[in-house]
Amino acid sequence: MNLHALRRFFQQEDLNFLLTNRVPRIALTRLMGRFSRIESPWLARASIAVWRLFTDLDLSEAKQQRFASLHACFTRELREGARTVDARPEVFASPCDAIVGECGPVRGTQLFQAKGFPYEMGELFGPTQDSTPFHDGVFVTLRLTSAMYHRFHAPHDATLEHVTYLSGDTWNVNPIALARVERLFCRNERAVLRLRLARSGHPVALVPVAAILVASLRLHAPDLRLHLRYRGPNEIPCHEPVAKGQELGWFEHGSTIIVFAPPGFSLAPGVAQGLRIRMGEPLLRLPA
């Protein structure tokens, strides 16, 4: 069986769903977390070689080419100049490399994870967070595949005001699972990052959602690693100014970030489901 045939075999919907969801997801995620941190260059090289059998992993833009562990490869930095951040003040930039999923207007408090699968914004944000500023606003779902650059950045000059951590499951977040598991984003481990734009004062929110093998989120400010064994406070007030393009943190493997903006924001030209976007490129436009 050649490489393309092998990939097609594992991409069959029923088989993919079975292998990535009908397994002990949390136990497997914890095991993967421990395995990925084993520092052994030869084990890292072997693991990366296997990884490449199933994905289009491209390390040509990575800051370093040799990795002490699989985790170091997952969370790799890019070389200087690999990404350009659109500096125009009316542009709200993509916080990460991703494939655009469902996007567009929020219908009151309801949005979609996939066709025919609505969910409530309030359930995603959790019981302690007020989602009112984003009712009838706009949202974009950004899916990071396992082979992508996994760090995420500030989409605009802003102040990070609050982080809410919500523990949960670790369902896969690929399109196959999104079309089968209702309210999937509301079930998985996630965080809600509330920011306020520096110039306009608009509130925005980034909701990183973890997935199988990826139940860990590393933030720079506040200096936290949020994961399935995290026992710290779930509500983390902060006041951290961030510049557009500044690194906020990273996923341990790959997952999803859902971006929310209030009424008046609009999708940037060309942003639509299926678009491959890079960190720093236009995602939304601020109100005139």
Order of alpha helices (4+ residues) and beta strands (2+ residues): alpha-alpha-alpha-alpha-alpha-beta-beta-beta-beta-alpha-beta-beta-beta-alpha-alpha-beta-beta-beta-beta-beta-beta-beta-beta-beta-beta
